[in-house]
Amino acid sequence: MTIPFSVELYPPAHQQAAVQLAASLPRLMALGPEYFSVTYGAGGSTRERTVELVEQLHHAGVQVAPHLSAIGASRDEVHALLAHYRELGLTRLFALRGDAPSGMGGRGDFTYASDLVRFIRDEAGSELEIAVAAYPEGHPQARSPAADLAALKAKQDAGASIAVTQYFFNADAFLHLRDACSKNGIRLPLIPGILPLTRYTGTARLAETRGIELPRWMARKLASLGDDTAAVRAFGLDVTTQLCERLIAEGVPALHFFSLNQAGAVEALCQRLGLSATSPAALSG
């Protein structure tokens, strides 16, 4: 049984990254995702490039969900972006707290993601699906698990439609969050964010800074593979496939893939899971 999936992209910052995205995008589009999300740099630092990529995807005839960040944004800026996106006919977006760039002075008109969600909901009424972030292992800045749940509940109460999680490698963390949401009156559909595991050192370093556990057994296996890129990718594809299979068996409503603007790992994962629009499972379903 197939389920919907979406793919996250980021606006390229330089020519080499633009070339990579241009090569990956047709392959990712051919997989048939429900939509692409497009990230928005800290403090709106990629605003123009985000809008450009959103427009490119929209004019290519695919569904797209732009990210908007609270930190550093003004009401006028968000109002203008919302007006533009609604004029394009977009029906979903991500409302995130975001991070403040180094050296940023003022924090803008929104302190929390829930403030941004409320403003968007007041502006757009019920016509937009608003996705927010959730954290299976807790937001790094959350005072406690209870405070993290309270922040997610505030986003729901402000008008959020769904929650998409930070990536994780431990399925139990996601399932624990889902149970905790149910017990605390959080009814948002919870979509797991999936990062295909294709390398060790960079992934482990980034996971640590974001408070994400890379299980010890997995880290030891990856470390033992050393510089054997093919072996790392093969192992990473195996464990990511197993993670997704368990989540699908647990009844998640969809999957959200962090592509890093690369097609190969997402293609392979979708084909293994029968999610590719060109896979036998998808064609027969």
C-alpha positions as CSV (number, residue, x, y, z in Angstrom):
1,M,0.0,0.0,0.0
2,T,1.5,3.3,-1.0
3,I,1.2,6.6,1.0
4,P,1.7,10.2,0.0
5,F,5.1,11.7,0.3
6,S,6.7,15.1,-0.1
7,V,10.2,16.4,-0.8
8,E,12.1,19.3,0.7
9,L,14.3,21.5,-1.5
10,Y,16.5,24.5,-0.6
11,P,17.2,27.5,-2.9
12,P,20.7,27.2,-4.3
13,A,23.2,29.7,-3.0
14,H,25.7,29.5,-5.8
15,Q,26.1,28.4,-9.4
16,Q,27.4,24.9,-8.6
17,A,24.4,24.3,-6.3
18,A,22.1,25.6,-9.0
19,V,23.5,23.1,-11.5
20,Q,23.0,20.3,-9.0
21,L,19.4,21.2,-8.4
22,A,18.7,21.6,-12.1
23,A,20.0,18.0,-12.6
24,S,18.1,16.6,-9.6
25,L,14.7,18.3,-10.0
26,P,13.4,16.5,-13.1
27,R,14.3,13.2,-11.4
28,L,12.6,14.2,-8.2
29,M,9.5,15.4,-10.1
30,A,9.3,12.1,-11.9
31,L,8.8,10.3,-8.6
32,G,5.4,12.1,-8.2
33,P,5.6,13.7,-4.8
34,E,2.4,15.2,-3.4
35,Y,4.3,18.5,-3.1
36,F,7.8,20.1,-2.8
37,S,8.5,22.3,0.2
38,V,11.1,25.1,-0.3
39,T,13.2,26.3,2.7
40,Y,13.6,29.9,3.8
41,G,17.0,30.9,5.2
42,A,17.5,32.2,8.7
43,G,16.0,35.7,9.1
44,G,14.7,35.6,5.6
45,S,18.2,35.5,4.1
46,T,17.1,33.5,1.1
47,R,13.8,35.3,0.5
48,E,14.4,36.2,-3.2
49,R,15.9,32.8,-4.0
50,T,13.0,31.0,-2.2
51,V,10.4,33.0,-4.1
52,E,12.2,32.3,-7.4
53,L,12.3,28.5,-6.8
54,V,8.7,28.5,-5.6
55,E,7.6,30.3,-8.8
56,Q,9.8,27.9,-10.9
57,L,8.1,24.9,-9.4
58,H,4.6,26.4,-9.6
59,H,5.0,27.2,-13.3
60,A,6.3,23.7,-13.9
61,G,2.9,22.5,-12.7
62,V,3.8,20.9,-9.4
63,Q,2.4,21.6,-6.0
64,V,4.7,23.6,-3.8
65,A,4.7,24.7,-0.1
66,P,7.0,27.6,0.7
67,H,8.6,27.9,4.1
68,L,8.1,31.1,6.1
69,S,10.2,31.9,9.2
70,A,9.0,33.9,12.2
71,I,12.4,35.2,13.5
72,G,13.4,38.5,11.9
73,A,10.2,38.8,9.8
74,S,7.8,41.8,9.9
75,R,4.1,41.7,9.5
76,D,4.4,43.7,6.3
77,E,6.9,41.3,4.8
78,V,4.8,38.2,5.6
79,H,1.6,40.0,4.4
80,A,3.3,40.7,1.0
81,L,4.6,37.1,0.7
82,L,1.2,35.7,1.6
83,A,-0.5,37.9,-1.0
84,H,2.0,36.8,-3.7
85,Y,1.6,33.1,-2.9
86,R,-2.2,33.3,-2.7
87,E,-2.2,35.1,-6.1
88,L,-0.2,32.1,-7.5
89,G,-2.9,29.9,-6.1
90,L,-0.7,28.0,-3.6
91,T,-2.7,26.1,-1.0
92,R,-0.1,25.1,1.6
93,L,2.9,26.5,3.4
94,F,5.2,25.9,6.3
95,A,5.3,28.3,9.3
96,L,8.4,27.9,11.3
97,R,10.2,29.8,14.1
98,G,13.5,29.7,12.2
99,D,16.9,30.8,13.5
100,A,18.4,34.3,13.7
101,P,21.5,34.8,11.6
102,S,24.6,35.7,13.4
103,G,24.7,39.5,14.2
104,M,21.0,40.0,13.6
105,G,19.8,42.9,15.8
106,G,16.0,43.0,16.0
107,R,14.0,39.8,16.1
108,G,11.1,41.1,14.0
109,D,7.4,41.1,14.8
110,F,7.0,37.4,15.7
111,T,8.7,35.7,18.6
112,Y,7.3,32.1,18.2
113,A,6.1,30.0,15.3
114,S,2.6,30.1,16.9
115,D,2.6,33.9,16.5
116,L,3.3,33.5,12.8
117,V,0.7,30.7,12.4
118,R,-1.9,32.9,14.0
119,F,-1.1,35.8,11.8
120,I,-1.2,33.7,8.6
121,R,-4.5,32.1,9.7
122,D,-6.0,35.5,10.4
123,E,-4.9,36.8,7.0
124,A,-5.8,33.7,4.9
125,G,-8.7,32.2,6.8
126,S,-9.2,28.5,6.1
127,E,-7.9,28.5,2.6
128,L,-4.3,27.5,3.4
129,E,-2.9,24.3,4.9
130,I,-0.3,25.4,7.5
131,A,2.4,22.9,8.4
132,V,4.5,23.4,11.5
133,A,7.6,21.7,12.9
134,A,7.6,19.0,15.6
135,Y,10.6,17.4,17.3
136,P,10.7,13.6,18.1
137,E,13.7,14.1,20.4
138,G,12.8,17.6,21.6
139,H,13.8,21.0,20.3
140,P,17.4,21.7,21.4
141,Q,16.2,25.0,23.1
142,A,13.1,23.5,24.8
143,R,13.3,23.7,28.6
144,S,11.7,20.3,29.0
145,P,9.7,17.7,27.0
146,A,6.5,19.2,28.5
147,A,7.5,22.7,27.3
148,D,8.2,21.2,23.8
149,L,4.7,19.7,23.7
150,A,3.2,22.9,25.0
151,A,4.8,24.8,22.1
152,L,3.3,22.3,19.6
153,K,-0.1,22.6,21.3
154,A,0.2,26.4,20.9
155,K,0.8,26.1,17.2
156,Q,-2.2,23.8,16.9
157,D,-4.4,26.3,18.8
158,A,-3.1,29.1,16.6
159,G,-4.4,27.4,13.5
160,A,-1.8,24.9,12.3
161,S,-3.1,22.1,10.0
162,I,-0.4,19.4,10.2
163,A,3.0,18.9,11.9
164,V,6.1,17.7,10.0
165,T,8.9,16.4,12.2
166,Q,12.6,17.0,12.3
167,Y,14.4,14.0,10.9
168,F,15.4,11.2,13.3
169,F,16.9,7.7,13.1
170,N,15.1,6.1,16.0
171,A,11.5,5.1,15.2
172,D,10.6,4.8,18.9
173,A,11.3,8.5,19.3
174,F,8.6,9.4,16.7
175,L,6.2,6.9,18.1
176,H,6.7,8.2,21.7
177,L,6.0,11.8,20.4
178,R,2.8,10.6,18.6
179,D,1.6,8.9,21.9
180,A,2.5,12.0,23.9
181,C,0.6,14.2,21.4
182,S,-2.5,12.0,21.7
183,K,-2.4,12.2,25.5
184,N,-2.0,16.0,25.5
185,G,-4.8,16.9,23.2
186,I,-2.6,17.5,20.1
187,R,-4.6,16.2,17.2
188,L,-2.4,17.4,14.3
189,P,-1.6,14.8,11.7
190,L,2.1,14.0,12.5
191,I,4.3,13.5,9.4
192,P,7.7,12.0,9.9
193,G,10.6,13.8,8.3
194,I,13.1,11.4,6.8
195,L,16.8,12.2,5.9
196,P,18.2,9.4,3.6
197,L,21.4,8.4,5.3
198,T,24.2,8.6,2.7
199,R,27.3,9.6,4.7
200,Y,28.6,9.3,8.2
201,T,30.8,12.1,9.5
202,G,28.8,15.1,8.3
203,T,25.5,13.5,9.2
204,A,26.7,12.6,12.7
205,R,28.1,16.1,13.3
206,L,24.9,17.8,12.2
207,A,22.7,15.4,14.1
208,E,24.6,16.2,17.3
209,T,24.2,20.0,16.9
210,R,20.5,19.5,16.5
211,G,20.0,17.1,19.4
212,I,19.3,14.1,17.2
213,E,20.4,10.7,18.3
214,L,22.4,8.6,15.8
215,P,22.0,5.2,17.5
216,R,25.3,3.7,18.8
217,W,25.0,0.5,16.8
218,M,24.4,2.5,13.6
219,A,27.3,4.9,14.3
220,R,29.7,2.0,15.0
221,K,28.7,0.3,11.8
222,L,29.1,3.5,9.7
223,A,32.5,4.2,11.3
224,S,33.7,0.7,10.5
225,L,33.0,1.3,6.8
226,G,35.5,4.2,6.8
227,D,35.9,5.8,3.4
228,D,34.0,3.1,1.5
229,T,31.3,5.5,0.1
230,A,29.4,2.8,-1.7
231,A,29.2,0.6,1.4
232,V,28.1,3.6,3.5
233,R,25.3,4.4,1.0
234,A,24.2,0.8,0.8
235,F,24.0,0.5,4.6
236,G,22.3,3.9,4.9
237,L,19.7,2.9,2.3
238,D,19.0,-0.3,4.2
239,V,18.5,1.3,7.6
240,T,16.4,4.2,6.2
241,T,14.2,1.8,4.3
242,Q,13.7,-0.2,7.4
243,L,12.8,3.0,9.3
244,C,10.2,4.0,6.7
245,E,8.8,0.5,6.5
246,R,8.2,0.5,10.3
247,L,6.6,4.0,10.2
248,I,4.3,2.9,7.3
249,A,3.3,-0.2,9.3
250,E,2.5,2.0,12.2
251,G,0.1,4.0,10.1
252,V,1.7,7.3,9.5
253,P,-0.3,9.4,7.0
254,A,2.6,10.5,4.8
255,L,6.4,10.8,4.6
256,H,8.5,14.0,4.1
257,F,11.9,13.5,2.6
258,F,14.8,15.9,3.1
259,S,16.5,15.6,-0.3
260,L,19.4,18.1,0.2
261,N,18.7,18.8,-3.5
262,Q,20.0,15.4,-4.5
263,A,17.9,12.8,-6.3
264,G,19.7,9.5,-6.0
265,A,19.0,8.5,-2.4
266,V,15.3,9.6,-2.6
267,E,14.8,7.8,-5.8
268,A,16.3,4.6,-4.4
269,L,14.2,4.9,-1.2
270,C,11.0,5.5,-3.0
271,Q,11.5,2.6,-5.3
272,R,12.3,0.2,-2.4
273,L,9.1,1.4,-0.6
274,G,6.9,1.3,-3.7
275,L,6.3,5.1,-3.6
276,S,7.8,6.0,-6.9
277,A,5.3,7.0,-9.6
278,T,7.3,4.8,-12.0
279,S,7.8,1.8,-9.7
280,P,5.8,-1.5,-10.2
281,A,4.0,-1.1,-6.9
282,A,2.8,2.4,-7.7
283,L,1.8,1.4,-11.2
284,S,-0.2,-1.6,-9.9
285,G,-1.8,0.4,-7.1
